[in-house]
Amino acid sequence: MKTILKLAVFGLTVYACVNIAFAWLQYFQFKDGVRQASQTGFSLTTAELHKRVLEIAEQNSVPLDEDGFSVRRDDKTHTLIDGSYTKEISLLPIRAFPWTFTFHTDTMTVAPPNLK
């Protein structure tokens, strides 16, 4: 009986750890995608960059609302993207808990020279 209880606790611990690791992996992939979009999106408007961030969120299964983040550009080279989202993570098979992830990107880019 003691062994069965230990195995059950071990199984629940592994279940929770796998779900947490998967959520963090999605978060880091999303965050890297947003950083890359801000670095390479110097020719995009803020509206186009906003749309691109939503596409990246969809690709990474991130539940990001349209108004869940902001895209600001001080000039053509300085881009700021801030936001957060909440995702339900199953720590137990019968119960999910909300977990809030925040992201911030502060990027300075220089456009390549136009050789025409």
JOMOSUL-V873426 format. One record per pair of residues at least 12 apart in sequence whose C-alpha atoms are under 10 Angstrom apart, sorted by sequence separation. I is the first residue (numbers start at 0). J is the second residue. If there is no record, write none. Layout:
i->I j->J
i->I j->J
This chain:
i->36 j->48
i->37 j->49
i->53 j->65
i->68 j->80
i->69 j->81
i->70 j->82
i->85 j->97
i->86 j->98
i->87 j->99
i->36 j->49
i->52 j->65
i->68 j->81
i->69 j->82
i->84 j->97
i->85 j->98
i->86 j->99
i->37 j->51
i->53 j->67
i->67 j->81
i->68 j->82
i->69 j->83
i->84 j->98
i->85 j->99
i->86 j->100
i->33 j->48
i->36 j->51
i->37 j->52
i->50 j->65
i->53 j->68
i->67 j->82
i->68 j->83
i->84 j->99
i->85 j->100
i->33 j->49
i->36 j->52
i->49 j->65
i->52 j->68
i->66 j->82
i->67 j->83
i->68 j->84
i->83 j->99
i->84 j->100
i->85 j->101
i->49 j->66
i->52 j->69
i->66 j->83
i->67 j->84
i->83 j->100
i->84 j->101
i->33 j->51
i->34 j->52
i->52 j->70
i->64 j->82
i->67 j->85
i->82 j->100
i->83 j->101
i->84 j->102
i->32 j->51
i->33 j->52
i->36 j->55
i->49 j->68
i->63 j->82
i->64 j->83
i->82 j->101
i->83 j->102
i->32 j->52
i->33 j->53
i->49 j->69
i->63 j->83
i->64 j->84
i->81 j->101
i->82 j->102
i->83 j->103
i->33 j->54
i->49 j->70
i->62 j->83
i->63 j->84
i->64 j->85
i->81 j->102
i->82 j->103
i->30 j->52
i->32 j->54
i->33 j->55
i->48 j->70
i->49 j->71
i->62 j->84
i->63 j->85
i->80 j->102
i->81 j->103
i->82 j->104
i->29 j->52
i->32 j->55
i->33 j->56
i->47 j->70
i->48 j->71
i->61 j->84
i->62 j->85
i->63 j->86
i->80 j->103
i->81 j->104
i->31 j->55
i->32 j->56
i->45 j->69
i->46 j->70
i->61 j->85
i->62 j->86
i->79 j->103
i->80 j->104
i->81 j->105
i->30 j->55
i->45 j->70
i->46 j->71
i->61 j->86
i->62 j->87
i->79 j->104
i->80 j->105
i->29 j->55
i->30 j->56
i->32 j->58
i->44 j->70
i->45 j->71
i->78 j->104
i->79 j->105
i->80 j->106
i->28 j->55
i->29 j->56
i->32 j->59
i->44 j->71
i->45 j->72
i->78 j->105
i->79 j->106
i->28 j->56
i->29 j->57
i->44 j->72
i->52 j->80
i->77 j->105
i->78 j->106
i->79 j->107
i->29 j->58
i->30 j->59
i->77 j->106
i->78 j->107
i->26 j->56
i->28 j->58
i->29 j->59
i->48 j->78
i->76 j->106
i->77 j->107
i->78 j->108
i->25 j->56
i->28 j->59
i->29 j->60
i->41 j->72
i->44 j->75
i->49 j->80
i->76 j->107
i->77 j->108
i->27 j->59
i->29 j->61
i->43 j->75
i->48 j->80
i->75 j->107
i->76 j->108
i->77 j->109
i->25 j->58
i->26 j->59
i->28 j->61
i->37 j->70
i->41 j->74
i->42 j->75
i->45 j->78
i->68 j->101
i->72 j->105
i->74 j->107
i->75 j->108
i->76 j->109
i->25 j->59
i->26 j->60
i->41 j->75
i->42 j->76
i->68 j->102
i->69 j->103
i->70 j->104
i->71 j->105
i->72 j->106
i->75 j->109
i->76 j->110
i->24 j->59
i->25 j->60
i->26 j->61
i->40 j->75
i->41 j->76
i->45 j->80
i->68 j->103
i->72 j->107
i->75 j->110
i->25 j->61
i->40 j->76
i->41 j->77
i->41 j->78
i->22 j->60
i->38 j->76
i->40 j->78
i->22 j->61
i->37 j->76
i->38 j->77
i->61 j->100
i->37 j->77
i->38 j->78
i->37 j->78
i->37 j->79
i->37 j->80
i->34 j->78
i->34 j->79
i->34 j->80
i->33 j->80
i->26 j->84
i->22 j->86
i->22 j->87
i->41 j->106
i->22 j->88
i->38 j->104
i->41 j->107
i->21 j->88
i->22 j->89
i->37 j->104
i->38 j->105
i->39 j->106
i->41 j->108
i->34 j->102
i->37 j->105
i->38 j->106
i->40 j->108
i->41 j->109
i->42 j->110
i->19 j->88
i->33 j->102
i->34 j->103
i->35 j->104
i->37 j->106
i->38 j->107
i->39 j->108
i->41 j->110
i->18 j->88
i->19 j->89
i->33 j->103
i->34 j->104
i->36 j->106
i->37 j->107
i->38 j->108
i->39 j->109
i->40 j->110
i->41 j->111
i->18 j->89
i->19 j->90
i->30 j->101
i->31 j->102
i->33 j->104
i->34 j->105
i->35 j->106
i->37 j->108
i->38 j->109
i->39 j->110
i->17 j->89
i->18 j->90
i->30 j->102
i->34 j->106
i->38 j->110
i->15 j->88
i->16 j->89
i->17 j->90
i->18 j->91
i->29 j->102
i->30 j->103
i->31 j->104
i->15 j->89
i->16 j->90
i->26 j->100
i->30 j->104
i->14 j->89
i->15 j->90
i->26 j->101
i->27 j->102
i->14 j->90
i->15 j->91
i->22 j->98
i->26 j->102
i->13 j->90
i->14 j->91
i->15 j->92
i->23 j->100
i->12 j->90
i->14 j->92
i->22 j->100
i->11 j->90
i->12 j->91
i->19 j->98
i->11 j->91
i->11 j->92
